[in-house]
């Protein structure tokens, strides 16, 4: 039985409305499985197309309402996988949704800078955007149960949560899959982008970020190490975020004279990808980067949860003063709530939050996250919204 994705229930709510539901996510996170499951539930009412199929591209190229009525017939759901491969897909979807008021369209794509750019302006007011990531902790616990997931926590941190990694029968296969995933799939989208001319520089940048997880990065320093300009480094990192390999954690500050306000940390959405890049799948007791790896894993779970739910009211930051007082993760809510998290694999003694933070943000709730209480922070149900 397949792991149930939290996004499925949300998408089901929109299937009877005249909207385009756009699903983003890296390759191999399960987008195809999800949308085929939704189509199967609708039976003969659904039409499934593969955007990478040349025949499909030719079929959709004739942009006329009559053509699309003939293709779709009486069906009420149209699914287009890898939709970014279809030339002018934004205008095609706009004409479909405007001409056929009884249909819902699901379009999936691996690249936000391809599919997002193509569907953005033409579908204003006609679309909802969603993100699908590797499995979240909630999804895995709902499927396997608390006891199993608690026992598997080390594996999740070391090998990540891509569907085929989770179901791989042994560690050797997990490692092989992740190494192939990095080379054959995750970099495929970004290297196809016309602005990227040097694959080795991109891979080197990813490795440097992998070794600096949990630390504030200097774009100037990264550029010096790679022989790239600061602007190029920032551009590459932005593209890596748009294909959902990395995400940025900015600095939080209400007092720029004392607190860092322009810094940034970068994390991987999936720690298995991070470990594949540096070729290190050693167990926790043998690692000298355990703190950084665990921090990445915890922060990414918060981030995946937020983006999967389409939560625009919550933002995540790190906090640091110029005299090096720091809080690992700060969760800020639009309506004024704030939570602070110190993250460590195991606490030998209670965490001491910096006095400067406690004074400046007395209203914030303080939390200590470790491998023993990790699941407590993801127990509540996730409410899903369109982005």
N, C-alpha and C positions, 0 to 999 in steps of 0.2 A: 504494500500500500504506500502511495506517494505521500511525502510530507505536505500537509496542508499549508498553503501560503496565506498569510494574513491579508494580503492584497485581494485575494479572490472574492471575499465577501463584499468588499467595497465595490469592486467592478460589477458584481452581480446587481447591486443597487441601481447602477446606471445603464443596464442593458436595455431597458425599455424606453430610453430617452434619445432624442435626436442629437447626439453628441459624438465627438471623436475622442476616444480615450487613448491617450498616447502613453506607452509604457517604455521607460528608459532603463538601461542597466547594462553591465558588461556582458560579454559573451559568456555562455555556459552557466549563467545564474538561474536558469529555468524559465525564461520568458516564453519560449516555444511550448514547453510542457504546460505552463499555466494557461496560455490562450487556447491551446488545443483542448484542454479540459473544459474551458468555458464554452467552446464551440460544440463539443460533444454533448454537453448538457442541453443544448438547443436543438440537437439533431438536424433535421432537414431545413430548419430555419436559418442555419449558419452556412456561410460561404467562406472557405479558408484559402488564402492566396499567399504565395511565397514571393516576396519582393525581389529576391535574387534570381528568380526564374526569368529568363529572357522572354519566354512566351507571355508571362504575366505582364512584364514591362510593356511589351508590344500591345497587349490587350488593353491596358489602361492608358496608353499614349494618346488615343483618339479621345480628346476631351470634349465630350458632348453628353448632355443629359440622356439622350436617347440611347447612346452606347452603354452607359452605366445602368440604365433601366433594363436593357436586354441582358447584360451580364448578371445582374443581381436578381432579377425576376421578383418573386414574392418573398424572398428571404428578408429577415429582419436584423440579422447580424452579419457584418462583414469583418473578417479578420485578415490583416495584412502583416505577416511576419517579415522582419528585416525591411521595413518600409523605406528606410533611408536609401536603399539601392534603387528605388523607382525614381527616375528623373521627374522633377517638378511635382513631387508627391504632395506638397502643401496645397497647390491649386487643384490637383485632382481630388483630394479629400474634401476641399471646400465645395466643389461642384457636386460631388456625391451627396454630401450631407444637406446641401441646399435643395437639391433636386428630388431627393427621396426622403420625405419627412418621417417615414415610419422605420427608418433603419438606425442602428447604432454601429459605429465603426471602432474597432480596436486596432491600433497601429503600434507595432513594437519596433524598437531599434536599439543598437548597441552604442550609438554615438550621439551625445547631446549636441555636439557642434555640427553634425550633419542633419539628423532628423529634427533637432530643435530649431535650427536655422531655417529649414525648409517648411516646417509647419507653423512657425511662430506667427508672423503677420497675417498670412492668408486665413488662419483659423481663429483669429481673435474673436472671443465670445462663443466659439463653437466647440472648444476642446477643453479637456481636463488632463493634467499631466500627473503621472505617477512614477515612482522609482521602485525597481525591484533589485534587491541586493542579494548576496549570498545569504543563506539561512540566518535568521535571527535566533537568539536564545529562546525566545517565546515559542517560535515555530518548532524548534527541535524538542523542547520540553513537552509541548502539546502532543507531539508524535511519540517520542520514546519514553516519556515519563521523567519525573524528577530524579529518581535514584540512578537511572542510566546516564542522564546528562551530568549529574554531579560527578560520577565516576569518569566521565569522558571529558571533563573540563580541561585537563592538561592537553589532551589531543586536539580539542577545539582551538586552544591557544597556539599550539605548535603547527597544526596543519590547516587551520581555518575552516570555513563553513561552506565552501562551494559544494553543491549537491553531490557531484561525482566523487569528491574527496570524502565526504561524510560516509558514503556508502561503499567506498573502496574496502576490500577485505583485509588488507594488511598495510603496514607502514611503507614498505618498499613501493607499492603501487600508488599510495598517496603522494609520495615524493616524486615519482616519475610523472604522475599526472600534473602536479603543480608546476614542475619545470617545463613541461610541454605547454601548459596553459599560458605561462608567462611569455614564451617565445612565439607560439603559434596563434594565439588568440588575443591576449590583452594588448599587445603592442601592434597588432594588425591594423586596428582602426586609426591609431594616431600616426603610424608610419605611412599610411595611405594619404594622410593630410598633406597638401602640397607645400605647406610651410616647413615641414620637417625633412631635412636633407641628410641628416647624419644619425643613423640608427645607433651607432656606438656611443655617441654623446648622450642620447636619451637613456640608454641602458645604464651608462655610468652615473647619470644624474639620479636615476631611481635607486641605484646602489648606495650612493652617498646619502640620500634621504633615508634609506633603510637603516643605515648606521647611525643616523642622527634622530631617530624616532624618540620623542619625548623631550627633545632639546630645541631651543629656539634656533632657527636657521638664519644664516646671513646669505642673502642672494649674491652679494659682492664676493664673498669667500667661495661660494659654490662656483661662480663664474670664473674665478681665478684658477680653481682646481681643474676646471673643464676646458679652459680656453674659450669661454663664451662671455658675452656681455651680460650685465645684470638684467637688462631688458629681455634678452633671449631666455635666460634662466626663468624669469617670472612667466614668460610666455609659455615655455614648455610645461611648467608646473600647472598653469591654468588649463592647458590642454589635457594633462594627466588627470585633472579633477573632472573634466568634462567627459572623460571616458570611464569615470568612476573607479579609478585605481587609487587615487589619493584624495584626501580632503584637508582643508586648511582650518586650523584652530587659531583665530586671532587673539590678540591681547585685549583684556578688559580693563578699562580705566575710567574713573570719574575724577581723577586728580593727576593730570599729566605731569605736574611738577615732581611728583614722587613715584608715580606708577608708569611702567612701560605701556605705551598706548599704540605703538605701531609695529610691534613685533609679531611673529607668527611661528607656529609649529605646524608640521605636516605629518599626517598619519595615513596609514594604509586602511582601506575599508576591510581588507582581509589579511590577517596576520600570516596565513599560510603563504600568500603571495610574497609578503615581505621576507619570510624565511627562505623561500625558494630563490629569491634574488641574491641573497648572501650565502646560500648553500649551507644553512645551519638548521638542522632539525633535532638538535640534541635535547635531552630531557631537562626539565627545570634545574635540577640539582647540579648539572654540568655546565650551565650557562653563566656567562658574565654580563649578559644583557637582559636578565630575567625581569628586572624592574621596568625597563623600557618596553619590553615585549608585552608584559602584563598590562602596563598602562595603555599601550596601543589597543590591545584587545578590549579592555573595558571602555575606553573612549569610543571605539568604533561601534560597540554595541549600543551605546547611547545615541550615536549619530545615525546608525541604521534604523533604530527604532523611531527616531524623530522623522526621518525622511520617508520611511515606509508609511507612517501615519499621515504624511502630508502636513505635519505640525509646523505652521509658520509663526506661531506665537512663542516658541522656545528657541533660544540661540545658545550656543556653547562657546566658551572662551577659556583661556588660561589667564592667570593673574600673577604679576611679578612686580616688585619694586626695584628701584635702581640700586638698592643695597642688598639685592638677591633674596629677599623674602618671596616665597612662591606658593601658589595653590595650583594643584594639577588641573582641575576642571571646575569651571564655574558655569552653572546653568541659570540663565536669566529669562524670566517670563515677561511677556509684553505687559501684563497687568500688574507687574511690580514684584513678583515673587523671585527669590534667589536661593539657589542651593550650591554649596561648595563641597567638593570631593577631594580627599586625599586618597591616593591609590597605591597599594602595596600588596605584593603576593601574600606575605604573612606579616602581621603586626606583632612585634615583640612587646610593645607597650603602646598605650593610646597615642594617637597622632596629636601633635601640637600645631594647631593652626596659627599662623603668624598674628601677633598682637595687632599689627597695623591693619590687617584684613578684618579682624574681629571688631576693631574700633570703627573703621570706615563703613563696614557693612554689618552692623549689629543685627539687622533683620534677617540675615542669611542663615539658613539651617546648615549645620556642619555634619558631614558624613565621612566615614572611613570605609573604603571598599577593599576587601581582600578576597582570597579564594574561598574562604569559609562562608562569607555572607553575601557573595556576589549575586546569588539568585534572588535575594530579598529585594533587590532594586529593580527587578524585572517581573515581579509577580502580578502587578495590576494589568487588567486587560487593555489592549491597544484600541483606541478609537481612530478610525481611518477617515481621511478627508481627501478630496481632490486638490492637487496643487495648481 
